[in-house]
Amino acid sequence: MMQCTDIHDRYLFRLITKKSILYTEMVTTGAIIHGECIEQLRFNDLVEHPVAVQLGGSDPKDLAACAKICDAMGYDEINLNVGCPSERVQKGAFGACLMKEPTLVSECIEAMQEVTTLPVTVKCRIGVDDNDDYEFLHNFTESIMNPLMQTLIVHARVAILKGLSPRQNRSVPPLKYDHVYQLKKDFPNLEIVINGGIQNINESIQHLNEVDGVMLGRSAYDNPMITSQVDELIFNASPQICDRKKILNSYLLYCLEQNDLGHSYSRTLKHVFGINKGMPHARKYRKLILDTMQQNNLQNNLEDLVSLV
Ligand SMILES: Cc1cc2nc3c(=O)[nH]c(=O)nc-3n(C[C@H](O)[C@H](O)[C@H](O)COP(=O)(O)O)c2cc1C
């Protein structure tokens, strides 16, 4: 998620869940090829795995070049964005508008598969503009699938390319989970991951009766602690420490270190606004986070912040 799932946010999530796959923000092929996004591509090899990079682009050669770079960097998965409806992305002829060009998407996937053995996955919508019937999604999937492609992540809303902002495109078009469920029935060998409007782990578990995986966006970003039971309840792994105070304390110590390395508190602390969501001192806590960013001094407030969660 742009402006959200950066290296610091992913560090925070790894304190809460070890097993979930974490995704980078979308990084465009142009930015990678012109060397403009070293920071966005950087990840912490020691703690972040499994981590997927999401690429935005539509030129098979450029995507292949970027997949090669990301493979060499040590990412675990290369994901192609076929779901972003923003005007900037449409001007670049990638993102959601690619759903209308399945042959090109297929060429992009194959070009990447030729240069990497990493899983190449796609994140798409259930449709685009008037192409909102199930058949469209079925045909799109059929056209882009190949034996090496294992996973399709589907945001269960159409993208409306004209007239809705990216934000509206995440709430106005209705969620149609049944289209994603049907896709799993029709393509049983393809791993289908459902996304869109899923609020918590209980809802995720319900979806897992129908599909193979669940992707959480806003609910997890806005309230990271909802993922604290993922390892135990979804992956049957040992539970993580769910102690909010310990997690926040570790993350704040990380923020101190990062500040010394030049990463401002406004960049690192924004990710923990929601760590106390719904808890008694949430308001006071958020205000203190804001003050800390403004004062640019975490050392003074660290203990108070931890005591408020
Ligand atoms: C601030 C923000 C940035 C986003 N950036 C991306 C992105 O870079 N790539 C992407 O595939 N989806 C992006 N999305 C969409 C989410 O990944 C997700 O598909 C969408 O929000 C629906 O899922 P949710 O209801 O769980 O949030 C973004 C969403 C938000 C709110």
PDBQT file of the ligand as one rigid body, heavy atoms in Angstrom, charges set to zero:
ROOT
HETATM    1  C1  LIG A 401      -3.334   4.173   1.131  1.00  0.00    +0.000 C 
HETATM    2  C2  LIG A 401      -3.516   2.969   0.238  1.00  0.00    +0.000 A 
HETATM    3  C3  LIG A 401      -2.540   2.632  -0.673  1.00  0.00    +0.000 A 
HETATM    4  C4  LIG A 401      -2.685   1.512  -1.494  1.00  0.00    +0.000 A 
HETATM    5  N1  LIG A 401      -1.673   1.169  -2.328  1.00  0.00    +0.000 NA
HETATM    6  C5  LIG A 401      -1.756   0.016  -3.044  1.00  0.00    +0.000 A 
HETATM    7  C6  LIG A 401      -0.664  -0.452  -3.819  1.00  0.00    +0.000 A 
HETATM    8  O1  LIG A 401       0.414   0.164  -3.867  1.00  0.00    +0.000 OA
HETATM    9  N2  LIG A 401      -0.825  -1.612  -4.500  1.00  0.00    +0.000 N 
HETATM   10  C7  LIG A 401      -1.984  -2.343  -4.446  1.00  0.00    +0.000 A 
HETATM   11  O2  LIG A 401      -2.087  -3.404  -5.048  1.00  0.00    +0.000 OA
HETATM   12  N3  LIG A 401      -3.036  -1.919  -3.722  1.00  0.00    +0.000 NA
HETATM   13  C8  LIG A 401      -2.934  -0.778  -3.021  1.00  0.00    +0.000 A 
HETATM   14  N4  LIG A 401      -3.990  -0.374  -2.255  1.00  0.00    +0.000 N 
HETATM   15  C9  LIG A 401      -5.212  -1.182  -2.255  1.00  0.00    +0.000 C 
HETATM   16  C10 LIG A 401      -5.149  -2.243  -1.156  1.00  0.00    +0.000 C 
HETATM   17  O3  LIG A 401      -4.056  -3.099  -1.346  1.00  0.00    +0.000 OA
HETATM   18  C11 LIG A 401      -6.416  -3.081  -1.146  1.00  0.00    +0.000 C 
HETATM   19  O4  LIG A 401      -6.517  -3.771  -2.368  1.00  0.00    +0.000 OA
HETATM   20  C12 LIG A 401      -7.669  -2.262  -0.948  1.00  0.00    +0.000 C 
HETATM   21  O5  LIG A 401      -7.501  -1.271   0.043  1.00  0.00    +0.000 OA
HETATM   22  C13 LIG A 401      -8.845  -3.176  -0.542  1.00  0.00    +0.000 C 
HETATM   23  O6  LIG A 401      -8.488  -3.987   0.552  1.00  0.00    +0.000 OA
HETATM   24  P1  LIG A 401      -8.801  -3.586   2.075  1.00  0.00    +0.000 P 
HETATM   25  O7  LIG A 401     -10.282  -3.336   2.176  1.00  0.00    +0.000 OA
HETATM   26  O8  LIG A 401      -8.351  -4.780   2.868  1.00  0.00    +0.000 OA
HETATM   27  O9  LIG A 401      -8.009  -2.347   2.371  1.00  0.00    +0.000 OA
HETATM   28  C14 LIG A 401      -3.869   0.734  -1.418  1.00  0.00    +0.000 A 
HETATM   29  C15 LIG A 401      -4.857   1.090  -0.498  1.00  0.00    +0.000 A 
HETATM   30  C16 LIG A 401      -4.690   2.184   0.327  1.00  0.00    +0.000 A 
HETATM   31  C17 LIG A 401      -5.759   2.542   1.334  1.00  0.00    +0.000 C 
ENDROOT
TORSDOF 0
